Amino acid sequence: MSTRRYDIDWLRVIAMLGVFLLHCSRFFDDEPWHVKAAVEQQSEILPIVRGLLLWVWLMEIFFLVSGFATRFALQRRSWDKYLIERAKRLLIPLYTVGLFILIPPQLYFELYTHGQITGTFWENLPDYYRSLPEAIFSRPDLRFPEGLVPYTFSGHLWFLQLLFLVSLVTLPALLYLKSERGKRLIDRLAGWSNRRGGIFLFAIPLIFIRVGLMWMPEYSERTWAEFLWYACYFIFGFILADDERFTEAVKENGWIGLALWFGLFLSVGSVLIFVLGYEPDGGQGFSTLFVIYQVCYSLVSWGAMVCILSLAARYLSFTNRLLQYSNEAVLPFYLLHQTVILIVGWYILPRGADALASILIIALISFPSILLLYEIFIRHIPFMRFLFGMAPQKK
């Protein structure tokens, strides 16, 4: 299967817009973040709405789409050239513009708003650069998967770290799936998925990961549980790209996916959290409520994915100039967006507007600012394209 999937390209662009809107709203929820609005501006409902509409599928779809792209990449190049391409696309932005330009403002906002430093950004910037060698190479918590790519505070660029590690660690499995035995396995999976509801068998490994690993008291972000969760979605994307029967299966089961997505989230999730008082953030240990929640979350996440893939396959299998422009701009936009949003929000929040108005203002200022930076400083400059993980511009 070698035909380009424009629906997958559209999903990458739509997911990027979702991440942009999510980060514009992070000032105003009641959960920790780099910069927060005043308490009276924060909303307890916002995380619930965002969790239903975005959180259960948003970053997962980036890994799934990357798995799709990897399937086609390994058709065109050898595994070693594939890894070189991954390093150029992910690690070069991480260790150049990320480390030296995009992360310092984010770390300053994080430390300043939490009372850990004083003074202006420019006064603290030399300390940031002086601390880099120790922060990168002498970390006491250097561990896998978070520490395999040594890096100080990563902000939103954790995604580049994790995607590179997932691409590296899953490569033997992907090469197996390319072999004759692997193709026979995918053929069987496609046959099962072609039956009514068979596509939801993919939720089984997701359930095992969440139930088996996310009960530990020390669970937090960027751990083995999260690594394997996203690695599963990456491999799923690789598999789904290999056989048209998977596309037909998601089309036929889109409504079931929608029912799982909204039905389980609103019913089981609401009962667990609001009636039984379950705290889903981890650290409560293994219990019956924990198992029910993690099974529910896995089914909601995969149900949302099936629904979204179904809609994309039905209505987004086309290309135009907007898609061509947006698809090329996704990675630079991702690299720039959170830093720009934080800078804009830093100046908007003291004006005291209500949450919805502030989110709109931040979005309306940040979005064109990011595109302007991309157009002026990145898109047409070969060296900057290289630093932002882009391919050379076609003549």
C-alpha positions as CSV (number, residue, x, y, z in Angstrom):
1,M,0.0,0.0,0.0
2,S,1.8,3.1,-1.2
3,T,-0.9,5.7,-2.0
4,R,-0.6,8.9,0.1
5,R,-3.3,9.2,2.7
6,Y,-4.6,12.7,2.6
7,D,-7.0,12.1,5.4
8,I,-4.1,11.3,7.7
9,D,-2.4,14.5,6.6
10,W,-5.5,16.4,7.5
11,L,-5.7,14.7,10.9
12,R,-2.1,15.9,11.6
13,V,-3.1,19.5,10.9
14,I,-6.4,19.3,12.8
15,A,-4.5,17.8,15.8
16,M,-2.1,20.7,15.7
17,L,-4.9,23.1,15.9
18,G,-6.3,21.2,18.8
19,V,-3.0,21.4,20.7
20,F,-2.9,25.1,20.0
21,L,-6.4,25.7,21.4
22,L,-5.7,23.4,24.4
23,H,-2.6,25.4,25.3
24,C,-4.5,28.7,24.9
25,S,-6.9,27.4,27.5
26,R,-4.4,26.1,30.0
27,F,-4.1,29.4,31.8
28,F,-7.7,29.1,33.0
29,D,-8.1,25.6,34.3
30,D,-7.5,24.6,37.9
31,E,-4.6,22.3,37.1
32,P,-0.8,23.2,37.4
33,W,0.8,24.8,34.4
34,H,3.7,27.3,33.6
35,V,1.5,30.4,34.0
36,K,-1.9,30.6,35.6
37,A,-4.7,33.2,35.6
38,A,-6.0,34.5,38.9
39,V,-8.0,32.0,40.9
40,E,-11.3,33.8,40.2
41,Q,-10.6,33.4,36.4
42,Q,-10.0,29.7,36.6
43,S,-12.7,27.1,35.8
44,E,-13.3,23.6,37.2
45,I,-15.5,22.8,34.2
46,L,-12.9,23.6,31.6
47,P,-10.7,20.5,32.2
48,I,-13.7,18.2,32.0
49,V,-14.9,19.7,28.7
50,R,-11.4,19.7,27.3
51,G,-10.9,16.1,28.5
52,L,-14.0,15.0,26.7
53,L,-13.3,16.8,23.4
54,L,-9.5,16.7,23.2
55,W,-7.5,15.1,25.9
56,V,-8.5,11.4,25.3
57,W,-7.2,11.4,21.7
58,L,-5.1,14.5,20.9
59,M,-1.5,13.5,21.6
60,E,-2.4,9.8,20.8
61,I,-3.3,10.8,17.2
62,F,0.2,12.4,16.7
63,F,1.8,9.1,17.5
64,L,-0.7,7.2,15.4
65,V,-0.2,9.5,12.4
66,S,3.6,9.2,12.9
67,G,3.2,5.4,12.7
68,F,1.3,5.8,9.4
69,A,4.2,8.0,8.1
70,T,6.8,5.5,9.3
71,R,5.1,2.7,7.3
72,F,5.5,4.6,4.1
73,A,9.0,5.9,5.1
74,L,10.3,2.3,5.6
75,Q,9.1,1.5,2.1
76,R,11.3,4.1,0.6
77,R,14.4,3.9,2.7
78,S,16.5,1.4,4.8
79,W,16.1,1.3,8.6
80,D,19.4,3.1,9.2
81,K,18.5,6.0,6.9
82,Y,15.1,6.1,8.6
83,L,16.8,6.6,12.0
84,I,19.0,9.4,10.5
85,E,15.9,11.1,9.1
86,R,14.2,10.8,12.6
87,A,17.2,12.3,14.3
88,K,17.4,15.2,11.8
89,R,13.7,15.9,12.1
90,L,13.3,15.6,15.9
91,L,16.6,15.9,17.7
92,I,18.1,18.8,15.7
93,P,15.2,21.1,16.5
94,L,15.3,19.8,20.1
95,Y,19.0,20.6,20.7
96,T,19.2,23.8,18.7
97,V,16.2,26.2,18.5
98,G,14.5,24.3,21.3
99,L,17.2,24.2,23.8
100,F,18.6,27.7,23.2
101,I,15.7,29.8,22.0
102,L,12.2,28.3,22.7
103,I,12.7,26.8,26.1
104,P,14.3,29.7,28.1
105,P,11.1,31.9,28.1
106,Q,9.0,28.9,29.2
107,L,11.4,28.0,32.0
108,Y,11.5,31.6,33.1
109,F,7.7,31.8,33.3
110,E,7.6,28.5,35.2
111,L,10.2,29.5,37.8
112,Y,9.0,33.1,38.2
113,T,5.3,32.3,38.7
114,H,6.2,29.6,41.2
115,G,8.4,32.0,43.2
116,Q,11.7,30.2,42.5
117,I,13.4,33.2,40.8
118,T,13.1,37.0,40.7
119,G,14.2,39.6,38.2
120,T,13.5,40.0,34.5
121,F,13.9,37.3,31.8
122,W,17.1,38.9,30.4
123,E,18.6,39.1,33.9
124,N,18.1,35.3,34.4
125,L,19.0,34.2,30.9
126,P,22.8,34.0,31.5
127,D,22.1,31.7,34.5
128,Y,20.1,29.4,32.2
129,Y,22.9,29.0,29.7
130,R,25.5,28.5,32.5
131,S,23.4,25.7,34.0
132,L,22.9,23.8,30.8
133,P,25.9,21.4,31.0
134,E,25.0,20.3,34.6
135,A,21.3,20.2,33.8
136,I,21.9,17.9,30.8
137,F,24.7,15.7,31.8
138,S,24.5,15.5,35.6
139,R,20.8,14.9,36.2
140,P,20.3,12.7,39.3
141,D,17.1,11.4,37.8
142,L,18.6,10.2,34.5
143,R,16.3,7.3,33.7
144,F,14.6,5.7,30.8
145,P,12.4,6.7,29.0
146,E,12.6,10.3,30.2
147,G,16.4,10.5,30.5
148,L,17.6,8.5,27.5
149,V,17.7,11.8,25.6
150,P,19.5,14.0,28.2
151,Y,17.8,17.3,28.3
152,T,16.9,20.0,30.8
153,F,13.4,21.4,31.2
154,S,11.6,20.5,28.0
155,G,8.3,22.3,28.1
156,H,6.1,21.1,25.2
157,L,9.1,19.6,23.4
158,W,8.8,16.4,25.4
159,F,6.9,15.2,22.4
160,L,10.0,15.3,20.3
161,Q,11.9,13.4,22.9
162,L,9.3,10.7,23.3
163,L,8.6,10.4,19.6
164,F,12.3,9.8,18.8
165,L,12.5,7.2,21.6
166,V,9.3,5.5,20.4
167,S,10.7,5.5,16.8
168,L,14.0,4.0,18.0
169,V,12.7,1.3,20.4
170,T,9.8,0.1,18.3
171,L,12.0,-0.3,15.1
172,P,12.6,-4.0,15.6
173,A,8.9,-4.6,15.9
174,L,8.2,-2.5,12.8
175,L,10.9,-4.4,10.8
176,Y,9.2,-7.7,11.9
177,L,5.8,-6.4,10.7
178,K,7.4,-5.7,7.3
179,S,8.6,-9.3,7.1
180,E,6.6,-12.2,5.6
181,R,5.6,-13.4,9.1
182,G,4.7,-9.9,10.1
183,K,2.5,-9.5,7.0
184,R,0.7,-12.7,7.8
185,L,0.0,-11.3,11.3
186,I,-1.3,-8.1,9.9
187,D,-3.5,-10.0,7.4
188,R,-5.1,-11.9,10.3
189,L,-5.6,-8.7,12.3
190,A,-7.3,-7.1,9.2
191,G,-9.5,-10.2,8.9
192,W,-10.6,-9.9,12.5
193,S,-11.1,-6.2,12.2
194,N,-13.3,-6.6,9.2
195,R,-15.9,-8.3,11.4
196,R,-18.5,-6.2,13.3
197,G,-16.7,-4.5,16.2
198,G,-13.4,-6.3,15.5
199,I,-11.5,-3.0,15.2
200,F,-12.0,-2.5,19.0
201,L,-9.7,-5.5,19.7
202,F,-6.9,-2.9,19.4
203,A,-8.1,-1.6,22.8
204,I,-6.9,-4.8,24.6
205,P,-3.2,-3.9,24.8
206,L,-4.1,-0.4,25.8
207,I,-6.1,-1.8,28.7
208,F,-3.2,-4.0,29.8
209,I,-0.8,-1.1,29.8
210,R,-3.0,1.2,31.8
211,V,-4.1,-1.4,34.3
212,G,-0.7,-3.0,34.6
213,L,1.5,0.1,35.0
214,M,-0.5,3.2,36.0
215,W,-1.4,2.1,39.5
216,M,2.1,2.8,41.0
217,P,2.2,5.7,43.6
218,E,5.2,7.2,41.9
219,Y,3.3,7.3,38.5
220,S,3.7,10.7,36.8
221,E,4.2,11.9,33.2
222,R,7.0,10.6,31.0
223,T,7.2,7.2,32.6
224,W,7.2,3.6,31.2
225,A,3.4,3.6,31.3
226,E,3.1,6.7,29.1
227,F,5.9,5.5,26.9
228,L,4.3,2.2,26.1
229,W,0.8,3.8,25.7
230,Y,2.1,6.1,23.0
231,A,4.3,3.3,21.5
232,C,1.1,1.2,21.1
233,Y,-0.6,4.0,19.1
234,F,2.6,4.4,17.0
235,I,2.6,0.7,16.1
236,F,-1.2,0.8,15.5
237,G,-0.7,3.5,13.0
238,F,2.0,1.4,11.2
239,I,-0.4,-1.6,11.1
240,L,-3.5,0.4,10.0
241,A,-1.5,1.9,7.1
242,D,-0.7,-1.6,5.7
243,D,-4.2,-2.8,4.7
244,E,-7.2,-1.1,3.3
245,R,-9.5,-3.4,5.3
246,F,-8.6,-1.4,8.4
247,T,-9.9,1.7,6.8
248,E,-13.1,0.0,5.9
249,A,-13.4,-1.3,9.4
250,V,-13.1,2.2,11.0
251,K,-15.6,3.5,8.5
252,E,-18.1,0.9,9.5
253,N,-17.6,1.3,13.3
254,G,-17.4,5.1,13.5
255,W,-20.7,5.3,15.3
256,I,-19.8,2.6,17.8
257,G,-16.5,4.5,18.5
258,L,-18.5,7.7,19.0
259,A,-20.8,5.9,21.5
260,L,-17.9,4.6,23.4
261,W,-16.2,8.0,23.4
262,F,-19.0,10.1,24.8
263,G,-21.1,7.3,26.4
264,L,-18.4,5.9,28.7
265,F,-16.8,9.3,29.4
266,L,-20.1,10.8,30.5
267,S,-21.6,7.8,32.3
268,V,-18.9,5.7,33.9
269,G,-16.4,8.5,34.2
270,S,-18.9,10.8,35.9
271,V,-20.0,8.1,38.3
272,L,-16.5,7.2,39.3
273,I,-15.3,10.8,39.8
274,F,-18.3,12.7,41.0
275,V,-20.3,10.0,42.8
276,L,-17.6,7.6,44.1
277,G,-14.9,10.2,44.5
278,Y,-12.2,8.5,42.5
279,E,-9.1,10.6,41.8
280,P,-7.8,9.7,38.3
281,D,-4.4,11.4,38.7
282,G,-2.7,8.2,40.0
283,G,-1.0,7.5,43.3
284,Q,-4.0,5.7,44.9
285,G,-2.7,2.2,44.3
286,F,-4.4,-0.8,42.8
287,S,-8.1,-1.1,43.4
288,T,-11.4,-2.1,41.8
289,L,-12.2,1.6,41.0
290,F,-8.7,2.0,39.4
291,V,-9.3,-1.0,37.1
292,I,-12.7,0.2,36.1
293,Y,-11.4,3.7,35.4
294,Q,-8.4,2.5,33.3
295,V,-10.5,0.1,31.3
296,C,-13.0,2.9,30.7
297,Y,-10.3,5.4,29.7
298,S,-8.7,2.9,27.2
299,L,-12.1,2.2,25.5
300,V,-12.9,5.9,25.4
301,S,-9.5,6.8,23.9
302,W,-9.7,4.1,21.2
303,G,-13.3,4.7,20.6
304,A,-12.5,8.4,20.0
305,M,-9.7,7.3,17.6
306,V,-12.0,5.0,15.6
307,C,-14.6,7.8,15.3
308,I,-12.1,10.4,14.2
309,L,-10.4,8.0,11.7
310,S,-13.8,7.2,10.3
311,L,-14.8,10.8,9.8
312,A,-11.4,11.6,8.2
313,A,-11.6,8.6,5.8
314,R,-15.1,9.5,4.7
315,Y,-14.7,13.3,4.3
316,L,-11.0,14.3,4.1
317,S,-9.5,12.1,1.4
318,F,-8.6,15.0,-0.8
319,T,-5.8,17.5,-1.1
320,N,-5.5,21.2,-1.9
321,R,-3.1,24.1,-1.4
322,L,-4.2,24.7,2.2
323,L,-3.3,21.1,3.1
324,Q,0.0,21.3,1.3
325,Y,0.9,24.5,3.1
326,S,-0.3,23.4,6.5
327,N,1.2,19.9,6.4
328,E,4.7,21.4,5.8
329,A,4.2,24.0,8.5
330,V,3.0,21.6,11.3
331,L,6.3,20.9,12.9
332,P,7.6,24.5,12.9
333,F,4.2,25.6,14.2
334,Y,4.4,23.0,17.0
335,L,7.8,24.1,17.9
336,L,6.9,27.8,18.1
337,H,3.3,27.7,19.5
338,Q,3.6,27.2,23.2
339,T,6.4,29.8,23.6
340,V,4.4,32.4,21.7
341,I,1.2,31.5,23.6
342,L,2.9,31.9,27.0
343,I,4.4,35.3,26.0
344,V,1.1,36.6,24.7
345,G,-0.7,35.3,27.8
346,W,1.9,36.8,30.1
347,Y,0.7,40.3,28.9
348,I,-3.0,39.5,28.5
349,L,-3.7,37.9,31.9
350,P,-3.2,41.1,34.0
351,R,-6.0,42.8,32.1
352,G,-8.5,40.6,34.0
353,A,-10.9,39.7,31.2
354,D,-13.1,36.6,31.7
355,A,-11.7,33.2,30.7
356,L,-13.5,32.8,27.4
357,A,-12.7,36.4,26.2
358,S,-9.1,35.9,27.3
359,I,-8.7,32.6,25.4
360,L,-10.1,34.2,22.3
361,I,-7.7,37.2,22.5
362,I,-4.7,35.0,23.2
363,A,-5.6,32.7,20.3
364,L,-6.3,35.6,17.9
365,I,-3.0,37.2,18.7
366,S,-0.9,34.0,18.9
367,F,-2.0,32.3,15.7
368,P,-1.1,35.0,13.2
369,S,2.1,35.7,15.2
370,I,3.3,32.1,14.8
371,L,2.5,32.1,11.1
372,L,4.3,35.4,10.7
373,L,7.4,34.0,12.4
374,Y,7.2,30.9,10.2
375,E,6.9,32.9,7.0
376,I,9.6,35.5,7.7
377,F,12.2,33.5,9.6
378,I,11.8,29.8,8.7
379,R,9.9,28.8,5.6
380,H,12.2,30.4,2.9
381,I,15.6,30.1,4.7
382,P,17.3,26.8,4.0
383,F,19.4,26.9,7.3
384,M,16.3,27.7,9.4
385,R,14.3,24.9,7.7
386,F,17.1,22.5,8.7
387,L,17.0,23.7,12.3
388,F,13.3,23.3,12.5
389,G,13.3,19.8,11.1
390,M,12.0,20.6,7.7
391,A,13.0,19.0,4.4
392,P,14.8,21.3,1.8
393,Q,12.4,23.5,0.0
394,K,11.3,22.2,-3.4
395,K,12.0,24.5,-6.3
